[in-house]
Amino acid sequence: MDSDFLTPGVGLATDALIWVEGPDAVSFLDGQLSQDVAGMEPGSVRRSFLLEPRGKLRALLWALRGTDRVGLMTAADRGDEVVADLERFRFRVQAMLRKDLRPVHSVWGSDGAGSGRWGDDGVTLVAAPSAGASRFVAATTPPAGAILDHGTLDAHRVAAGEPRFGVDVDEATIPQETGLVPEAVSFTKGCYLGQELVARIDSRGHVNRMLRRIRGSGEVPPPGATVSAAGPVGTLGTVAPRRDGWWALGLLRREAGPGTRVTVRWDGGEAEGAVAEIVRSDDPSHPSNTSSS
């Protein structure tokens, strides 16, 4: 993922962990989440979406499957909203929600992410093989390693193509625009909240925007800067400096596909860049992970 130059280390309290516990925990969440929770093996970890009834995003999640409980990991500033959203639909089920009081720390730049498993032995350790972070640790005391500042964490996320809710995607985002549907959505399980839009787009159509990586030179633009290619095609989300310029994530219109040259403009500044597809692959030689502006 072209991230060898990034400093490895630990992001403090980047995520939150919510437990759904009780005999109906799995069946309750199967009706709320896009992932096939019932089809997961105990101890496994998969991506999921929490959607609103019309099918737009409410949260990006990781689901941790247990026997009679399920953990939901999301960005730290979304934890309370996830609990509140699920509580609105929790009636006549034997399932309780609680937010873990321990902060969840993310570990970036270490060797491999393991097998996508989790365990609870005083701390909760999550290995997420397709995430940019190699693992997440729920613990009062952070794991050993250099503490990463906000800018370095952003750079790691851009390198991995990991969107942040409220910055790169939001309540107006359709799941297919994130590029995460193959990992986060089951098309074979029963109904869940927001399913109709996701299924309709999968079977009948396409989305007009996609999350892309933009790599540029010159002055580093701010988040929210306008991206143009013969007209506006989107805006920047997360932006991070690089040794040879900058890179960013952004939801861009379909016509600004990989390889498209773009101009980024903001009040008082302008920079040139190029669009690259985000491919979540362990192969760093994949052309979409190594293309440059």
C-alpha positions in Angstrom: 0.0 0.0 0.0 3.0 2.3 -0.6 3.2 3.1 3.1 6.8 1.9 3.9 7.8 5.5 4.6 5.2 5.9 7.3 6.2 5.8 11.0 4.9 2.6 12.7 3.3 3.0 16.1 0.1 3.3 18.1 -3.0 5.5 17.7 -4.4 6.2 21.1 -8.1 5.7 21.7 -9.0 5.8 18.0 -12.0 3.5 18.3 -14.8 2.4 20.5 -16.1 -1.0 21.3 -19.8 -1.8 22.0 -21.0 -5.2 23.3 -24.4 -6.6 22.4 -25.0 -9.5 24.8 -27.7 -12.0 25.4 -29.5 -15.0 23.8 -30.9 -12.8 21.0 -27.7 -10.8 20.3 -26.9 -12.5 17.0 -30.4 -12.5 15.7 -31.0 -8.9 16.7 -27.9 -7.7 14.9 -28.6 -9.7 11.8 -31.7 -7.6 11.4 -29.8 -4.4 11.9 -26.4 -4.8 10.2 -25.4 -5.5 6.6 -23.1 -8.4 7.6 -24.2 -12.0 8.0 -23.5 -12.1 11.8 -25.2 -15.5 12.2 -23.0 -16.9 9.5 -19.8 -15.8 11.2 -17.8 -18.3 13.2 -17.3 -17.5 16.9 -14.0 -15.6 17.2 -14.1 -14.2 13.7 -14.0 -10.6 12.6 -15.7 -9.0 9.6 -16.6 -5.5 8.4 -20.2 -4.3 8.4 -22.3 -1.2 7.9 -25.0 0.2 10.1 -27.5 1.9 7.8 -30.5 4.2 8.2 -33.8 2.9 6.9 -33.3 4.4 3.4 -29.9 2.7 3.0 -27.5 5.5 3.7 -24.6 5.1 6.1 -24.8 5.6 9.8 -21.5 3.9 10.8 -18.6 1.9 9.6 -18.2 -1.1 11.8 -16.2 -4.2 12.6 -18.2 -7.1 14.0 -16.6 -9.5 16.5 -18.6 -12.7 16.7 -18.9 -14.5 20.0 -21.2 -17.3 21.1 -23.9 -15.2 22.9 -22.4 -11.8 22.4 -21.1 -9.7 19.5 -18.7 -6.8 19.7 -19.1 -3.8 17.4 -16.0 -1.6 16.9 -16.3 1.8 15.3 -14.6 5.2 15.3 -14.3 6.6 18.8 -16.6 9.6 18.1 -19.3 7.3 16.7 -19.7 4.9 19.6 -22.5 6.8 21.4 -24.4 7.2 18.1 -24.2 3.5 17.3 -25.6 2.6 20.7 -28.4 5.1 20.4 -29.3 3.9 16.8 -29.4 0.3 17.9 -31.4 1.1 21.0 -34.2 2.5 18.9 -34.8 -0.9 17.4 -34.2 -3.0 20.4 -37.6 -4.2 21.7 -38.9 -7.6 22.6 -35.4 -9.1 22.3 -33.2 -10.6 24.9 -30.1 -8.5 24.1 -28.5 -5.7 26.0 -26.1 -3.0 24.7 -23.1 -1.7 26.7 -20.2 0.5 25.6 -16.8 -0.9 26.8 -15.2 1.6 29.1 -11.8 0.7 27.8 -10.4 2.8 25.0 -9.5 1.0 21.8 -6.0 1.7 20.5 -4.9 0.9 16.9 -1.5 -0.4 15.9 -0.2 0.7 12.5 2.8 -0.4 10.5 3.6 -3.7 12.2 4.1 -7.0 10.4 0.9 -8.5 9.0 -2.6 -8.4 10.5 -3.0 -12.1 11.3 -6.1 -14.1 10.6 -8.9 -11.8 11.4 -9.6 -13.2 14.8 -10.3 -11.7 18.3 -9.9 -12.9 21.8 -10.6 -11.7 25.3 -8.1 -12.4 28.0 -8.2 -9.2 30.1 -7.8 -7.2 26.9 -9.6 -7.5 23.6 -7.3 -8.0 20.7 -8.7 -7.7 17.2 -6.7 -8.7 14.1 -8.2 -7.2 11.0 -6.4 -8.5 7.9 -7.9 -6.1 5.4 -7.7 -2.9 7.6 -4.8 -0.5 7.5 -4.2 -1.1 11.2 -2.7 -4.5 11.9 -4.6 -4.9 15.2 -6.8 -3.1 17.7 -6.4 -3.4 21.4 -9.1 -2.5 24.0 -7.1 -1.8 27.2 -6.6 0.9 29.8 -2.9 0.8 29.1 -1.9 1.2 25.4 0.2 -1.4 23.7 3.9 -0.8 23.4 5.1 1.4 20.5 5.6 5.0 19.5 2.6 7.2 19.9 1.4 8.5 16.5 0.1 12.0 16.2 -3.1 12.9 14.3 -1.3 13.7 11.0 0.6 10.4 10.9 -2.6 8.5 11.7 -4.3 10.3 8.8 -1.4 9.3 6.5 -1.7 5.7 7.5 -5.5 5.8 6.8 -4.9 7.4 3.4 -2.3 4.7 2.6 -4.7 2.0 3.5 -7.8 3.6 1.9 -9.6 3.5 5.2 -12.3 6.2 5.3 -13.3 8.1 8.4 -17.0 8.7 9.0 -17.7 12.5 9.1 -14.6 13.3 7.0 -14.5 11.0 4.0 -18.0 9.6 4.2 -21.2 10.7 6.0 -24.9 10.2 6.3 -25.4 11.0 2.6 -23.0 8.3 1.5 -24.3 5.1 -0.3 -22.5 1.9 0.8 -21.3 1.1 -2.7 -19.5 4.5 -2.9 -17.1 3.3 -0.1 -15.7 0.4 -2.0 -16.2 -1.7 1.1 -19.4 -3.6 0.1 -17.6 -6.9 -0.9 -16.3 -7.1 2.7 -19.2 -5.6 4.6 -22.4 -6.7 3.0 -24.1 -10.1 2.8 -26.4 -10.6 -0.2 -27.6 -14.0 0.9 -28.9 -13.5 4.4 -32.3 -12.2 5.4 -33.6 -8.7 5.6 -31.8 -5.9 7.5 -32.2 -2.2 8.0 -31.5 -0.3 4.8 -31.2 -3.4 2.7 -33.5 -2.3 -0.2 -31.2 0.4 -1.5 -28.1 -1.7 -1.3 -29.7 -4.7 -3.1 -31.3 -2.4 -5.8 -27.9 -0.8 -6.7 -26.2 -4.2 -6.7 -28.8 -5.7 -9.1 -29.8 -2.8 -11.3 -27.4 0.0 -11.4 -24.3 1.8 -10.3 -23.2 4.7 -8.1 -22.1 8.1 -9.5 -19.3 8.5 -6.9 -16.5 6.4 -5.6 -14.0 6.8 -2.8 -10.6 7.4 -4.4 -7.1 8.2 -3.4 -5.7 11.5 -4.9 -2.0 12.1 -4.9 -0.6 15.5 -5.6 2.3 17.9 -5.6 2.9 21.4 -4.3 1.2 23.0 -1.4 -0.9 20.7 0.9 -4.6 21.5 0.4 -7.1 21.5 3.3 -9.9 19.0 3.7 -12.9 20.2 1.8 -10.9 21.6 -1.1 -12.6 21.2 -4.5 -11.4 18.6 -7.0 -11.9 19.5 -10.7 -11.3 17.7 -14.0 -13.0 19.7 -16.7 -15.4 20.8 -14.0 -15.9 20.0 -10.3 -15.9 16.2 -9.6 -15.8 16.1 -5.7 -14.0 17.3 -2.6 -11.1 16.1 -0.5 -11.7 14.4 2.8 -8.7 13.3 4.8 -5.5 15.0 3.6 -1.9 14.1 4.7 1.5 15.3 3.6 4.0 13.0 1.9 7.7 13.3 1.4 7.1 14.2 -2.3 3.9 16.1 -1.9 0.5 15.0 -0.4 -2.2 12.5 -0.7 -5.8 12.4 0.2 -9.1 10.5 0.1 -12.1 11.9 -1.6 -15.5 10.9 -3.0 -15.2 11.6 -6.7 -17.6 11.4 -9.6 -17.3 8.4 -11.9 -15.7 10.4 -14.7 -12.7 11.1 -12.5 -11.5 7.5 -12.6 -8.0 6.2 -11.9 -5.4 8.0 -13.8 -7.4 11.2 -14.2 -5.4 14.4 -13.8 -7.1 16.8 -11.5 -6.7 20.3 -10.1 -7.5 20.9 -6.4 -8.6 24.5 -5.5 -9.3 26.2 -2.2 -9.3 29.8 -1.0 -5.8 31.1 -1.6 -4.4 28.0 -3.2 -4.2 25.5 -6.0 -2.4 22.2 -6.6 -2.2 19.5 -9.2 -2.8 15.8 -8.6 -3.9 12.4 -10.1 -6.6 9.9 -9.1 -5.8 6.4 -8.1 -8.1 3.5 -7.3 -8.1 2.1 -3.8 -7.3 -1.6 -3.8 -7.3 -3.3 -0.5 -4.7 -5.9 -1.3 -1.8 -7.4 0.6 0.2 -7.1 -2.6 2.1 -3.8 -2.6 3.1 -4.3 -6.2 -0.6 -4.0 -7.4 -0.6 -1.1 -9.9 -3.5 0.6 -8.2 -1.4 0.7 -5.0 1.7 2.0 -6.6 0.5 4.4 -9.2 1.9 7.9 -8.8 1.0 11.4 -10.0 
